[in-house]
Amino acid sequence: MDGASLRAQFERAVSDRPPTPQLVANARQIGLRLRKRRRIEAAAASFTAAALIAAIPAAAGALGPALDGQPLAGDRPAPTAFVWTSANTVTPIRLSTDTTLRPLRFPGVIAGLQAIPDGSAVYVFSATRPGQRAAGISYVTRVSARTGRMGTPVRLTGPLSAWPGWEGSPAMTAQIAPGGRLAYATGIPGGLDAINLATGVEREVAVSGPFAIAPDGRKAYVADAGLIPVDLDLATPEELPPVRLHVPGETQAIAITPNGRTVYVTNVAINGGTGSSEHITVWVTPVSVATDTAGPAFVGRAAFSTSVGANISIAPDGKTGYLWGALDVIPIDLATNRTEQPIRPDAGVEAVVTNFVISPDSRTAYAQAMGQHWLQPVDLVSDTALKPVELPSGFAGTATVAFAPDGTVAYVGGTARHDGRTVGAVIPIQAASQQVGTPIPVQGSPEQVVIVP
């Protein structure tokens, strides 16, 4: 039986069969992992508090010009941004003209949004607040990228694995598989769930933890006590035997190369400390997707530090990986699996990197410390940090950077205070010149920006 037939059987099974019970053991494992993660990442919190300046040139709707008073230079792409804000709405923005469409409201409280791989739509996850006598009701709603209009909310058969705002919320860790029929999500309690986006039926398919899906959608990898492969190309997906990693420490992060051949997984070992610092070793292990066997592990980072730096991202061209989450970013040559010289941000803006977003053309990245008034651009051709980009007057970044599909423009959600109220905007930045454009106003503080073609 071919893969397409097996996938069709699984989609019917997810549509028609009741969800499996949640596993208490999984919830306990997640709780232990999250407590450990919070301890490891506690030091980063002090670097990410927002410090908004209460002086901007105008209120929302007339936010003023770019820093130099000039419009954004160069040809503009024509994608659509969908912006989730603290006003509990999602606002579509036509980026070819910077036209803001009517904000969309969804049942309950928004937990996040994810785009279909082909860019034709985004799905918004939301949930009503749970009470003492009744659980909250969860929904997923399709929004057309072409029209900016929402469809009928689909009620999920199970709850979102966490109330919106909790660490591990599935809407923040969801990924829509190729084909746009199924989303996979993980959180608290329970495991990795398959969600049929048309019917709302959820079905648990594996343990819970950070996960990544191969580009062809046939296999997923979940970080639990180790690395768990999940065969998705079956009528009923199932866990495969764990991958033997042969390294100490707790599994932290996973990334799959764009060609789908190799998984890179990080493990963190902590051995003693001095003062507020701990001796942290980050191991990186390449794993063959074809055989689920681990190659030789190597040390990606070893230092006394208060921040782990075990997150890993892979450039779209598949040539370089990047370890981030500390005060610097470490490139990895994926042809040789050797680390290169760390990329150190400008000394004037030293802070823990909480996001590292790579452009689609693999030429530029932005190292971001959430809540700061600047972004740190990185030239990935030379692996050097450029001069920091200052956001327009008073704005601090509150949402992760998102690139236009052609990589020419980056957009960051930002917030400022004006006359005692919050002003939100999406701020464009020309990737080649780092020129900052005129902020595009939105209602509320941006929480997430998703851009589709």
C-alpha positions in Angstrom: 0.0 0.0 0.0 1.5 3.4 -1.0 2.0 6.4 1.4 -1.0 8.3 0.0 -3.4 5.4 0.8 -2.0 5.0 4.3 -2.3 8.7 4.9 -5.9 8.7 3.7 -6.7 5.9 6.1 -5.2 7.7 9.0 -7.1 10.9 8.2 -10.3 8.9 8.2 -9.3 7.3 11.5 -8.7 10.7 13.1 -12.0 11.9 11.7 -14.1 9.0 12.9 -12.6 7.4 16.0 -12.7 8.9 19.5 -9.6 10.4 20.9 -7.4 8.2 23.1 -7.3 9.1 26.8 -4.6 11.4 28.0 -1.7 9.8 29.8 -1.0 10.8 33.4 2.6 9.6 33.1 3.2 11.9 30.2 1.9 14.9 32.1 4.2 14.1 35.0 7.2 13.8 32.7 6.4 17.1 31.1 6.0 18.8 34.5 9.5 17.6 35.5 10.9 18.8 32.3 9.3 22.2 32.5 10.5 22.7 36.1 14.0 21.9 34.9 13.7 24.2 31.9 12.4 27.0 34.0 15.4 26.6 36.3 17.8 26.6 33.4 16.2 29.6 31.7 15.4 31.7 34.8 18.3 33.9 34.2 17.0 34.8 30.7 13.9 36.4 32.1 15.7 39.4 33.5 16.8 40.3 30.0 13.4 40.1 28.4 11.3 42.5 30.4 9.7 45.2 28.3 10.8 48.8 29.1 8.5 50.8 26.9 9.2 54.5 26.4 6.1 56.6 26.7 6.8 59.1 24.0 5.9 58.5 20.4 5.1 61.1 17.7 1.4 60.2 17.3 -1.4 57.9 18.4 -2.3 54.6 16.7 -3.5 55.3 13.2 -0.9 58.1 12.7 2.3 56.6 14.1 4.6 58.9 12.2 7.5 58.4 9.7 10.5 56.1 9.7 13.5 57.2 11.6 14.9 59.2 8.7 11.5 60.5 7.6 11.7 58.5 4.4 9.4 55.6 3.2 10.8 52.1 3.0 13.0 51.8 0.0 13.0 49.1 -2.6 10.4 46.9 -4.2 7.8 45.6 -1.7 6.6 42.0 -1.6 3.0 41.2 -1.8 2.3 38.8 1.0 -0.3 39.0 3.8 0.6 39.3 7.5 -1.8 37.9 10.2 -1.2 39.6 13.5 -2.5 38.2 16.8 -2.6 40.9 19.4 -3.5 41.4 23.1 -6.8 42.8 21.9 -7.7 39.1 21.4 -8.0 39.6 17.6 -6.1 38.6 14.5 -5.6 41.5 12.0 -4.8 40.8 8.4 -2.4 43.3 6.7 -1.8 43.4 2.9 1.9 44.1 2.9 2.0 45.3 -0.7 0.1 48.4 0.3 0.4 48.2 4.1 -3.4 48.0 4.2 -4.9 46.8 7.5 -8.1 44.8 7.1 -10.9 44.4 9.7 -9.7 42.6 12.9 -11.1 39.1 13.3 -12.6 37.8 16.5 -12.7 34.2 17.5 -14.6 32.2 20.2 -12.8 32.4 23.6 -9.3 33.5 24.0 -6.8 33.2 21.1 -3.9 30.8 21.8 -2.0 31.2 18.6 -2.0 30.7 14.8 -0.2 28.6 12.3 0.0 28.7 8.5 -0.7 25.9 6.0 2.6 25.0 4.3 1.3 26.2 0.9 0.4 29.6 2.4 -3.3 29.4 1.3 -4.7 29.9 4.8 -3.9 30.2 8.5 -5.6 28.3 11.3 -6.4 30.1 14.6 -6.5 28.1 17.8 -8.7 29.5 20.6 -10.4 28.3 23.8 -13.0 29.4 26.3 -11.8 29.8 29.9 -12.3 26.7 32.0 -14.4 27.0 35.1 -14.8 25.1 38.3 -17.6 22.9 37.0 -16.8 22.7 33.3 -13.8 22.4 31.1 -13.1 25.1 28.5 -14.1 24.5 24.9 -11.4 24.6 22.3 -11.7 25.6 18.6 -9.7 25.9 15.4 -10.8 28.3 12.7 -9.6 28.6 9.1 -8.8 32.1 7.7 -8.4 32.5 4.0 -5.1 34.2 3.0 -6.7 35.4 -0.2 -9.7 37.1 1.3 -8.7 37.6 4.9 -12.1 36.1 6.0 -12.6 33.5 8.6 -14.6 30.3 8.2 -16.9 28.6 10.7 -15.0 27.7 14.0 -14.6 24.0 14.4 -14.9 22.6 17.9 -12.1 20.3 19.0 -13.0 17.0 20.6 -10.4 17.6 23.3 -9.1 20.7 25.2 -6.2 22.6 24.1 -3.4 20.9 26.0 -2.9 24.1 28.1 -4.9 27.2 28.7 -3.6 30.0 26.5 -0.6 31.7 28.0 0.8 28.6 29.8 4.2 27.3 28.7 3.6 24.4 26.3 0.4 25.7 24.8 -0.2 23.5 21.7 -1.2 26.5 19.6 2.3 27.8 20.2 3.9 24.4 19.5 1.6 23.3 16.6 2.7 22.4 13.1 0.5 21.8 10.2 1.6 18.9 8.1 2.0 19.0 4.3 -1.4 18.8 2.6 -3.0 21.1 5.2 -5.4 18.5 6.6 -3.7 17.6 9.9 -2.1 19.7 12.6 0.2 18.1 15.2 0.4 19.8 18.6 1.9 19.0 22.0 1.4 20.5 25.5 0.1 19.8 29.1 -1.4 17.3 29.8 -1.2 14.5 27.2 1.1 13.8 24.3 1.6 14.6 20.7 -1.9 15.0 19.3 -3.1 14.8 15.7 -5.9 17.3 15.0 -8.1 16.9 12.0 -8.6 20.6 10.9 -11.8 19.9 9.1 -13.6 17.9 11.9 -11.8 18.9 15.1 -11.2 15.3 16.1 -8.0 14.9 18.2 -6.1 11.7 18.6 -2.9 11.2 20.7 -0.1 9.6 18.6 3.0 9.9 20.8 4.5 11.2 24.0 4.7 14.9 24.6 7.7 17.2 24.2 9.4 19.5 21.7 8.9 18.0 18.3 9.7 18.5 14.6 8.1 17.0 11.5 10.1 16.0 8.4 9.4 18.1 5.3 7.6 15.3 3.6 5.3 14.8 6.6 6.1 11.1 6.9 7.9 11.1 10.2 8.1 13.2 13.4 10.7 13.4 16.2 9.8 14.1 19.8 12.2 15.1 22.6 11.1 13.2 25.7 13.6 11.4 27.9 15.6 11.1 24.7 14.6 11.2 21.0 11.5 9.4 19.9 10.7 8.8 16.2 7.1 8.7 15.2 6.0 7.1 12.0 3.2 9.3 10.7 2.9 7.5 7.4 0.6 4.8 8.8 -3.2 4.4 9.1 -2.5 4.7 12.9 0.8 6.5 13.5 3.0 4.9 16.1 6.1 5.5 18.1 9.2 3.7 16.9 12.0 2.5 19.2 14.0 5.4 20.8 17.2 6.6 19.2 20.3 5.9 21.2 22.1 9.2 21.5 25.1 8.1 23.6 25.4 11.5 25.3 24.7 12.8 28.8 22.1 15.3 29.8 18.5 16.1 28.9 17.3 16.4 25.4 16.4 20.1 24.7 15.8 20.9 21.0 15.3 19.4 17.6 15.8 20.6 14.0 15.5 18.7 10.7 17.5 19.7 7.6 15.5 21.0 4.7 16.2 17.9 2.6 14.7 15.8 5.4 17.7 13.5 5.7 19.1 14.5 9.1 17.8 15.4 12.5 20.0 17.5 14.8 19.2 17.1 18.5 20.7 19.0 21.4 21.3 17.6 24.9 22.3 19.7 27.9 24.5 18.5 30.8 25.0 20.7 33.9 27.9 19.9 36.2 28.3 22.1 39.2 28.7 25.9 39.2 30.4 28.9 40.5 28.2 31.7 42.0 25.2 32.2 39.7 26.8 30.3 36.8 26.7 26.6 36.0 29.1 24.5 33.9 26.9 23.8 30.9 27.8 21.5 28.1 25.6 21.4 25.0 25.9 18.2 23.0 24.8 18.1 19.3 24.0 14.7 17.7 23.1 14.2 14.0 20.6 11.4 13.5 19.8 9.7 10.1 16.1 9.9 9.3 16.3 6.9 7.0 17.7 4.6 9.7 17.0 6.4 13.0 20.7 5.9 14.0 22.8 8.5 15.7 26.1 9.7 14.2 29.0 10.9 16.3 28.0 13.6 18.8 30.0 16.8 19.2 30.2 19.6 21.8 28.4 22.7 20.5 29.0 24.8 23.6 30.8 24.3 26.9 31.1 27.2 29.4 30.2 28.5 32.8 27.1 30.4 32.1 23.6 31.4 33.4 22.0 30.7 30.0 22.0 27.4 28.1 22.0 28.3 24.5 20.8 24.9 23.4 18.2 26.0 20.8 19.1 25.0 17.3 18.0 26.4 13.9 19.0 25.3 10.4 19.3 27.7 7.5 16.9 27.1 4.6 19.9 26.3 2.3 20.8 23.4 4.7 24.4 24.3 4.9 24.7 25.8 8.5 23.0 25.2 11.8 23.0 27.8 14.6 23.0 27.3 18.4 21.3 30.1 20.2 19.7 31.1 23.5 22.8 32.5 25.2 24.7 35.7 24.8 26.1 34.6 21.5 25.2 32.4 18.5 27.3 29.5 17.4 27.4 28.5 13.8 27.8 24.8 12.9 29.1 23.7 9.5 26.7 20.8 8.7 29.0 19.4 6.0 31.7 18.7 8.7 29.6 18.9 11.9 32.1 21.4 13.3 31.4 24.5 15.3 32.7 27.8 14.0 33.6 31.1 15.8 30.7 32.4 17.9 28.8 35.4 16.6 28.9 38.0 19.3 26.2 40.8 19.3 27.2 44.4 19.6 28.6 45.0 23.0 26.2 47.9 23.6 23.1 45.6 23.4 24.4 42.4 25.2 21.4 40.3 26.1 20.3 36.6 26.0 19.1 35.8 22.5 15.4 34.7 22.9 14.7 34.3 19.1 16.9 33.7 16.1 15.1 34.0 12.8 16.7 33.2 9.5 15.7 34.7 6.2 14.4 32.4 3.4 17.5 33.1 1.3 19.8 32.2 4.2 21.7 35.5 4.0 20.4 37.4 7.0 19.1 36.6 10.5 17.9 38.6 13.4 18.9 37.8 17.0 16.2 39.1 19.2 15.8 39.7 22.9 12.1 40.1 23.5 11.0 43.4 25.1 14.1 45.3 23.8 14.1 48.5 21.6 16.5 47.0 19.1 17.2 44.0 16.9 20.6 42.5 16.2 21.0 41.8 12.5 23.5 39.1 11.5 25.1 38.7 8.1 25.1 34.9 7.6 27.4 35.1 4.6 30.2 36.2 6.8 28.7 35.2 10.1 29.2 38.6 11.6 26.9 40.8 13.7 25.9 44.1 12.1 25.1 47.4 13.7 21.9 47.0 15.9 18.7 48.2 14.4 16.9 50.7 16.7 13.1 50.4 16.5 11.1 53.7 16.0 10.7 56.0 18.9 9.4 54.2 22.0 8.7 50.8 20.4 9.9 47.5 21.9 9.7 44.2 20.2 6.8 42.0 21.6 6.5 39.4 18.8 9.1 37.3 17.0 10.4 38.6 13.7 8.8 37.3 10.6 10.3 37.5 7.0 8.4 38.2 3.8 8.6 35.0 1.6 11.3 36.5 -0.6 13.4 37.5 2.4 13.8 41.1 1.4 11.8 42.6 4.3 11.5 41.5 7.9 8.6 42.5 10.1 8.6 42.7 13.9 5.6 43.3 16.2 6.2 46.1 18.6 4.5 48.0 21.4 4.9 51.5 22.8 3.1 53.6 25.4 1.4 56.9 24.5 -0.7 59.1 26.8 -1.1 56.2 29.2 -2.3 53.6 26.6 -0.7 50.8 24.6 0.0 51.4 20.9 0.8 48.4 18.8 2.3 48.2 15.3 4.1 45.9 12.9 7.4 47.5 11.9 9.1 46.7 8.5 12.9 46.5 8.1 14.7 46.3 4.8 17.0 43.2 5.2 19.7 44.5 2.8 20.1 48.0 4.2 18.5 47.6 7.7 16.4 50.7 6.9 13.4 50.9 9.2 10.0 51.7 7.6 6.9 53.4 8.8 5.1 51.3 11.6 1.8 49.8 10.5 -0.7 50.3 13.4 -2.7 47.4 14.9 -5.1 47.2 17.9 -3.3 46.0 21.0 0.2 44.6 21.6 1.3 42.1 18.9 1.8 38.6 20.2 2.5 36.7 17.0 3.1 37.6 13.3 2.5 35.0 10.6 3.3 35.9 7.0 2.0 33.9 4.0 2.5 34.5 0.2 
